[in-house]
Amino acid sequence: MLCAISGEAPQEPVISKNTGILYEKRLIEKYIEEHGTEPSGEAATTADLLPLKTDRTVRPRPPTLTSIPALLAAFQNEWDSVALGTRTLMEELARTREELSTALYQNDAAKRVVARLVRERDEAREALSKLTVSGGGGAAANGDAMVVDSTQGLSDELSTKVNDTHQKLSKGRKKRPIPEGWATGDHVSAFKTESSTSLPFSQISGLAIEGQGSFAAVASHTGDVAIYAIDEGKVERQLTVDDPVTDELWAGTRLIVATAKGSVKLIDGGKEVLSVTEHAGAVTALSLHPSGELLASVGADKLVVFYDIASFQPVGRTYTDSALTTCAFHPDGHLFAAGTSAGAIKLFMTTTLEEAAEFSLGAPVQSLVFSENGFWFAATAKGQTTATVFDLRKEGEAAKVKVLEAGGSVAALAWDFTGQFLATVGAGGLTVQQYAKASKAWTEVLRTSVAGVDVRWAAEGKKLVVANVEGVVTVLAAGE
């Protein structure tokens, strides 16, 4: 008969009434005193121990440590302590292993759930991007395609505002002279760097000039926006948007930003006051109607959405057959253009959102701008070193009025208010092309090494503002 704790024949054997296990009395009493249980985990007290009567050898009186019996007794006590400690460590090790096994299982299960949800989300997004969109209520041609949503045009009230704006602006467009004091070709050809400012962030996604031309909003994919004073050449203040910013524009003194997470946000007084999420993917571009009462957004989910600026609520929508990359309203407001990742430029009637025409660039459209003359627009595609000028009054290849060489890949375009100057910017530098109405000829009046991802005109065409991806804002102007 051996002790369940020490594994040796006990000197004072006792047996538990609860479990029937044999122990050395001194060991089990010490164990119960410390833990309140037996080593098996069963609750126990010393009253539960029954002594067993066995023949015993009379032990000698406690000797001193100078004798062998004394040393054996000391070794026995030390062994008892080690045996108890080892038993405790084994129990703690077993519990720790169980806890670790449970934690690892839960962690693995959580990762599997997250991976499944991410996969289902990606599959849902892919399925949404492949949906066939129908403008009517009938079935698709193959009978299997899914109809997501029919095109929703503007209300009668908003359509009236759009038509009134069109009539008012188009009526005076042909007779409108170049504003007095506007920049000339000589001014632009003399442009040099007036100021160059490094922002406290990088990964710039674009810039927008405030209506008075005094401030520029420079946004980034990091979710930061800087309000830059053009004349002073410094950052006035910095705003933080929760999501990566893909595009921005000014609506009066308020700033509207598009994000990579599908939302369009209104910022007023430096604070976010409204946010709407109509897109299932990233919002890639914004455009403001000439009336100032209508906002458009396009996204990677192939969706075009119009918003009423007053209520910031969706008032019109339509789907296309490709992801959308950029957009712009016609200067008269009756047409809306959107560039696609398939290289097409689609023109829609603003009031009905019905497709009116289509032009082709052959590669994902990078930038799209209308000329103030009312019948030209310029566009460039990803990787192209040219800017192509299209005539809205023509179709097919005949619509390509001019292909302007920039000498490097073009990231953004900007047409000035008079329609004379077309600026292009990219990693290779900045160029400005001038169109002379009298001679009907194009002339390159400026070429610099100032690189950027976006460019805008300011101060009556007498300044150009360029932002590059590293977060440097450069203002170019003619010297005194």
matplotlib code that plots the C-alpha trace (Angstrom):
import matplotlib.pyplot as plt

x = [0.0, 1.5, 0.7, -1.1, 1.0, 4.5, 4.3, 5.9, 4.7, 3.1, 4.3, 0.8, -1.6, -5.0, -7.8, -10.3, -14.0, -14.9, -12.6, -11.1, -7.6, -4.6, -2.4, 0.4, -1.4, 1.0, 1.0, -2.7, -3.4, -1.0, -2.6, -6.1, -5.0, -3.6, -6.2, -9.4, -9.5, -7.9, -5.4, -8.2, -10.2, -12.8, -13.7, -12.4, -11.6, -9.3, -12.5, -12.9, -9.7, -9.8, -6.6, -5.5, -4.1, -0.9, 2.2, 4.6, 8.2, 8.9, 10.8, 13.7, 13.7, 14.5, 18.2, 20.4, 21.5, 24.8, 23.4, 22.3, 18.7, 18.5, 19.7, 17.2, 14.4, 15.4, 15.6, 12.2, 10.7, 12.4, 11.1, 7.6, 7.7, 9.1, 6.4, 3.7, 5.2, 5.6, 2.0, 0.8, 2.9, 1.6, -2.0, -1.3, 0.5, -2.6, -4.9, -2.7, -2.6, -6.4, -6.7, -4.2, -5.9, -9.3, -7.8, -6.1, -9.3, -11.3, -8.6, -8.6, -12.4, -12.5, -10.0, -12.0, -15.2, -13.5, -12.0, -15.4, -17.1, -14.3, -14.7, -18.5, -18.1, -15.7, -17.9, -20.9, -19.1, -17.8, -21.3, -22.7, -20.1, -21.1, -24.9, -26.6, -28.4, -31.6, -33.3, -36.8, -38.9, -38.5, -36.3, -32.7, -32.0, -30.7, -33.4, -30.9, -29.4, -30.5, -32.0, -30.6, -32.4, -34.0, -32.7, -34.1, -34.2, -34.6, -37.9, -39.8, -38.7, -35.0, -35.4, -36.8, -33.8, -31.4, -33.2, -33.3, -29.6, -28.9, -30.8, -29.3, -25.7, -25.8, -27.5, -24.7, -21.8, -21.1, -21.1, -19.2, -15.8, -12.6, -12.8, -10.7, -7.4, -7.4, -4.0, -2.6, -0.2, 2.7, 1.7, 1.4, 4.7, 6.5, 5.1, 7.7, 7.5, 6.1, 5.9, 6.5, 5.1, 5.4, 2.2, 2.3, 1.1, 1.6, -0.3, -2.1, -5.3, -6.3, -7.0, -9.9, -9.9, -12.5, -14.8, -12.9, -9.6, -8.0, -7.9, -7.2, -8.3, -5.6, -6.7, -4.9, -5.5, -4.5, -7.7, -6.2, -7.3, -5.3, -6.8, -4.0, -3.9, -2.7, -1.5, 0.3, 1.7, 0.9, -1.5, -4.3, -5.7, -5.8, -8.9, -9.1, -11.6, -12.1, -11.7, -9.2, -10.3, -10.5, -11.9, -13.1, -14.8, -16.1, -19.7, -19.6, -17.6, -18.4, -16.2, -17.5, -15.2, -15.6, -14.1, -12.7, -15.3, -18.3, -19.4, -19.8, -19.3, -20.1, -17.6, -18.7, -16.7, -13.9, -16.4, -18.2, -21.9, -23.4, -22.5, -24.3, -23.3, -25.0, -22.1, -21.2, -17.5, -15.2, -16.5, -14.0, -15.1, -17.4, -18.8, -20.9, -23.6, -23.3, -26.4, -24.7, -27.8, -26.9, -24.0, -22.9, -20.8, -19.5, -18.0, -16.2, -19.6, -20.7, -23.2, -23.9, -25.8, -27.2, -27.8, -29.8, -27.3, -29.9, -31.0, -27.9, -30.3, -30.1, -32.4, -31.3, -29.2, -28.2, -25.9, -23.3, -21.6, -18.2, -16.6, -16.5, -13.3, -14.0, -16.9, -17.8, -20.9, -21.1, -20.6, -24.2, -25.3, -27.6, -25.0, -23.1, -20.0, -18.5, -15.2, -15.0, -12.3, -13.1, -11.9, -15.3, -16.6, -20.3, -22.5, -25.9, -28.8, -28.8, -32.5, -33.3, -29.8, -30.4, -27.2, -26.9, -23.5, -20.2, -16.6, -13.6, -10.0, -9.0, -7.8, -9.2, -10.1, -7.9, -9.2, -12.0, -12.7, -15.1, -14.1, -16.0, -16.7, -19.5, -18.7, -15.2, -14.0, -10.5, -9.7, -6.7, -6.4, -4.2, -0.6, -1.2, 1.2, -1.4, -4.6, -7.3, -9.7, -13.2, -16.0, -19.4, -21.0, -19.3, -19.2, -16.6, -13.0, -14.2, -14.9, -11.2, -10.3, -6.8, -4.3, -1.9, 1.5, 2.6, 5.9, 5.1, 2.2, -0.7, -2.5, -4.8, -6.2, -7.4, -9.1, -9.2, -12.4, -12.0, -11.3, -7.9, -5.5, -5.4, -3.0, -1.7, 0.3, 1.9, 5.0, 6.9, 6.0, 3.5, 2.5, 0.0, -1.4, -3.1, -5.8, -6.1, -9.6, -8.5, -6.0, -7.7, -4.3, -2.8, 0.5, 2.5, 3.2, 4.6, 6.5, 8.1, 9.5, 7.0, 5.4, 2.0, -1.1, -3.5, -3.6, -6.0, -6.1, -6.5, -6.4, -7.9, -5.7, -2.6, -1.7, -1.5, -1.6, 0.0, 0.0, 2.3, 1.9, 4.6, 2.5, 4.2, 2.0, 3.6, 2.1, 3.3, 2.8, 4.4, 7.2, 6.8]
y = [0.0, 3.3, 6.9, 8.6, 11.7, 10.5, 7.1, 5.5, 3.2, 5.5, 5.7, 6.8, 5.6, 7.2, 6.6, 9.1, 8.3, 10.2, 8.7, 5.6, 6.7, 6.0, 8.8, 9.5, 11.4, 14.3, 14.9, 14.8, 17.0, 19.6, 19.4, 19.7, 22.7, 24.5, 23.6, 22.4, 19.5, 16.2, 15.9, 14.5, 17.8, 16.3, 18.7, 17.3, 18.0, 16.2, 14.6, 12.7, 10.8, 7.4, 6.0, 2.5, 0.2, -1.5, -3.0, -0.2, -0.1, 2.1, 5.1, 6.3, 9.6, 12.5, 12.6, 15.5, 16.2, 14.8, 11.3, 9.3, 8.9, 12.7, 13.2, 10.7, 12.4, 15.8, 14.3, 12.7, 16.1, 17.7, 15.0, 15.5, 19.2, 18.5, 15.9, 18.3, 21.1, 18.8, 17.7, 21.4, 22.3, 19.3, 20.4, 24.0, 22.9, 20.8, 23.7, 26.1, 23.6, 23.4, 27.2, 27.7, 25.0, 26.8, 30.2, 28.9, 27.3, 30.5, 32.5, 30.1, 30.1, 33.9, 34.2, 31.7, 33.7, 37.0, 35.4, 34.0, 37.4, 39.2, 36.6, 36.9, 40.7, 40.6, 38.1, 40.4, 43.4, 41.5, 40.2, 43.7, 45.1, 42.4, 43.0, 44.0, 47.3, 47.9, 51.3, 49.8, 47.2, 44.4, 41.4, 41.4, 40.0, 36.7, 36.3, 35.6, 39.0, 40.8, 44.2, 46.3, 49.6, 51.7, 55.1, 57.8, 61.3, 64.6, 65.9, 68.5, 71.2, 70.4, 69.8, 73.3, 74.8, 72.9, 74.1, 77.7, 77.6, 76.1, 78.8, 81.6, 80.5, 79.4, 82.6, 84.8, 82.4, 83.3, 87.0, 86.9, 88.7, 87.8, 89.5, 92.6, 92.0, 88.3, 86.6, 86.6, 84.2, 86.4, 86.3, 82.5, 82.0, 84.0, 81.8, 80.9, 79.3, 82.0, 79.7, 76.1, 74.7, 71.2, 70.0, 68.0, 64.9, 63.2, 60.8, 63.7, 62.8, 66.2, 69.9, 72.3, 76.1, 78.0, 80.3, 83.5, 82.0, 82.7, 79.3, 75.8, 72.5, 69.9, 66.3, 63.0, 59.3, 59.5, 61.3, 64.7, 67.9, 71.2, 74.6, 76.5, 80.3, 80.8, 84.4, 83.9, 80.5, 78.8, 76.3, 78.1, 75.1, 71.3, 69.1, 65.3, 63.1, 59.6, 57.9, 58.2, 61.2, 60.6, 63.9, 67.3, 70.5, 73.7, 74.6, 78.2, 78.3, 74.6, 71.8, 68.5, 65.4, 61.9, 58.9, 55.5, 53.9, 55.1, 58.2, 61.8, 64.3, 67.9, 69.9, 73.4, 75.5, 72.9, 70.2, 67.3, 68.2, 65.6, 62.3, 60.1, 56.7, 55.8, 53.9, 50.3, 51.0, 53.9, 57.3, 58.3, 61.8, 64.7, 67.6, 70.6, 71.8, 75.4, 76.4, 75.4, 73.4, 70.0, 67.7, 64.6, 61.7, 58.6, 55.5, 52.2, 50.5, 51.9, 54.2, 57.9, 59.8, 63.3, 65.1, 68.2, 70.5, 72.1, 68.8, 66.7, 63.9, 61.8, 63.0, 61.0, 58.0, 55.7, 52.8, 52.2, 49.1, 49.9, 51.4, 55.2, 57.1, 60.8, 63.2, 66.8, 68.9, 70.9, 74.6, 75.1, 72.3, 70.4, 67.6, 65.4, 63.5, 60.5, 58.6, 54.8, 52.3, 50.8, 54.0, 55.4, 58.9, 58.8, 61.9, 62.0, 64.4, 66.0, 66.1, 62.5, 60.8, 59.2, 58.5, 61.0, 60.2, 58.2, 59.0, 56.7, 57.1, 53.4, 53.3, 54.1, 57.8, 59.7, 63.3, 65.1, 68.9, 71.0, 74.2, 77.3, 77.7, 75.2, 72.6, 71.3, 69.0, 67.6, 64.2, 62.0, 58.3, 56.4, 56.1, 58.5, 61.4, 63.4, 65.4, 64.8, 67.6, 66.4, 68.4, 67.6, 68.4, 65.5, 61.8, 59.0, 59.8, 63.1, 64.3, 64.4, 68.0, 68.0, 65.6, 67.7, 66.1, 66.8, 65.0, 62.7, 60.9, 63.2, 62.9, 66.0, 68.7, 72.2, 74.6, 78.3, 80.2, 81.8, 78.5, 79.8, 77.9, 74.1, 73.0, 69.5, 68.0, 64.7, 63.1, 64.6, 68.2, 70.9, 72.3, 75.0, 74.9, 78.1, 78.1, 81.2, 81.6, 84.0, 81.6, 78.4, 77.1, 75.6, 76.9, 75.6, 78.6, 77.0, 73.8, 73.4, 70.5, 71.1, 67.7, 67.0, 64.9, 67.9, 71.4, 74.4, 78.0, 80.9, 84.7, 85.5, 83.0, 84.7, 81.8, 78.0, 75.8, 72.4, 69.7, 66.6, 63.2, 64.0, 66.8, 69.9, 72.7, 74.9, 78.3, 79.6, 83.2, 85.7, 87.8, 91.4]
z = [0.0, -1.1, -0.4, -3.3, -2.8, -2.1, -3.7, -0.7, 2.1, 4.7, 8.3, 9.5, 6.9, 6.6, 4.1, 2.8, 3.5, 0.3, -2.2, -0.5, -1.4, 1.0, 2.1, 4.5, 7.3, 7.6, 3.9, 3.4, 6.4, 5.1, 1.6, 3.0, 5.2, 2.1, -0.5, 1.3, -1.1, -1.7, -4.6, -6.7, -6.3, -3.9, -1.0, 2.3, 5.9, 8.3, 9.8, 6.6, 7.2, 8.8, 10.3, 9.4, 12.1, 10.9, 12.6, 13.2, 14.0, 17.0, 15.8, 17.9, 19.7, 17.5, 17.2, 16.3, 12.7, 13.5, 13.3, 10.3, 11.6, 12.1, 8.5, 7.2, 9.1, 7.6, 4.2, 4.7, 5.6, 2.7, 0.4, 1.7, 0.9, -2.6, -3.2, -2.2, -4.3, -7.3, -7.1, -7.0, -10.0, -12.0, -11.2, -12.2, -15.4, -16.3, -15.7, -17.7, -20.6, -20.6, -20.5, -23.3, -25.4, -25.0, -25.8, -28.9, -30.1, -29.5, -31.3, -34.3, -34.4, -34.3, -37.2, -39.2, -38.7, -39.6, -42.7, -43.7, -43.3, -45.3, -48.0, -48.1, -48.2, -51.1, -52.9, -52.4, -53.7, -56.7, -57.4, -57.1, -59.5, -62.1, -61.9, -65.1, -64.7, -66.5, -67.0, -67.4, -65.7, -68.3, -68.0, -69.3, -72.7, -71.4, -68.9, -66.1, -65.3, -62.2, -62.2, -59.4, -59.8, -62.5, -63.4, -61.2, -62.7, -60.9, -59.6, -61.6, -59.2, -59.6, -63.3, -63.6, -61.8, -64.0, -67.2, -66.0, -65.2, -68.6, -70.4, -68.4, -68.8, -72.4, -73.5, -72.5, -73.2, -76.8, -76.2, -72.9, -73.3, -71.5, -68.1, -67.8, -66.1, -66.9, -67.5, -71.0, -72.7, -71.8, -68.1, -68.1, -70.0, -67.3, -64.5, -61.9, -58.4, -56.1, -53.0, -52.1, -48.8, -47.3, -45.6, -42.4, -44.3, -47.7, -50.1, -51.6, -53.5, -54.8, -54.3, -54.7, -54.9, -52.9, -54.9, -54.1, -55.1, -51.8, -50.3, -51.5, -49.8, -50.1, -49.1, -48.7, -48.6, -44.9, -44.1, -43.5, -45.2, -45.1, -45.8, -47.6, -48.0, -51.6, -51.3, -48.0, -49.0, -45.7, -44.1, -42.2, -40.5, -40.7, -40.6, -40.0, -41.8, -40.3, -43.8, -46.7, -48.9, -52.6, -53.8, -52.5, -53.6, -52.2, -52.0, -51.0, -47.8, -47.0, -48.0, -49.3, -49.4, -50.8, -49.1, -50.0, -47.7, -49.8, -47.9, -48.9, -46.0, -45.5, -43.5, -42.2, -39.8, -39.6, -38.4, -40.1, -40.0, -42.4, -43.9, -46.4, -47.7, -51.0, -52.6, -52.0, -52.7, -52.9, -54.0, -56.7, -57.7, -57.0, -59.1, -58.3, -60.6, -61.9, -60.0, -56.7, -55.7, -57.0, -56.2, -58.1, -56.9, -58.8, -57.5, -58.1, -57.7, -61.1, -59.5, -60.2, -57.4, -57.4, -54.1, -53.2, -51.6, -49.3, -47.7, -48.6, -49.6, -52.8, -55.6, -58.6, -59.5, -62.3, -62.9, -65.7, -67.0, -65.6, -62.5, -62.6, -62.0, -62.5, -63.4, -64.3, -65.0, -68.2, -67.5, -68.5, -66.2, -68.7, -69.2, -66.8, -67.9, -66.1, -67.0, -66.6, -65.8, -69.3, -71.0, -71.9, -71.2, -70.8, -71.1, -69.4, -69.5, -66.0, -65.6, -66.5, -66.2, -69.5, -71.5, -74.3, -75.9, -75.4, -76.2, -75.9, -74.6, -74.6, -71.0, -67.6, -67.5, -65.1, -65.4, -67.2, -67.5, -69.6, -71.3, -70.7, -74.4, -73.8, -76.6, -75.7, -73.0, -72.3, -70.9, -70.2, -69.3, -66.9, -68.3, -71.2, -71.9, -73.8, -73.1, -75.7, -76.5, -77.7, -79.4, -78.0, -81.4, -83.2, -82.8, -83.0, -84.1, -85.6, -82.1, -81.2, -81.9, -80.7, -78.9, -76.8, -75.9, -72.3, -72.4, -69.4, -67.8, -67.1, -63.7, -63.8, -66.1, -65.4, -67.8, -66.9, -66.7, -70.2, -71.9, -73.3, -71.1, -70.5, -67.7, -67.5, -64.6, -63.8, -62.5, -65.5, -64.8, -65.6, -69.0, -70.1, -73.6, -75.0, -77.7, -79.8, -81.1, -83.9, -85.4, -84.2, -83.1, -80.0, -78.5, -75.6, -73.4, -70.3, -69.4, -66.0, -64.0, -61.2, -60.7, -59.1, -58.8, -59.2, -60.5, -60.3, -61.6, -59.2, -59.1, -62.5, -64.2, -62.9, -60.6, -60.7, -57.6, -57.8, -55.2, -55.4, -53.8, -51.2, -49.7, -51.3, -52.5, -55.1, -56.3, -59.7, -60.8, -63.1, -61.4, -60.7]

ax = plt.figure().add_subplot(projection="3d")
ax.plot(x, y, z, "-o")
ax.set_aspect("equal")
plt.show()
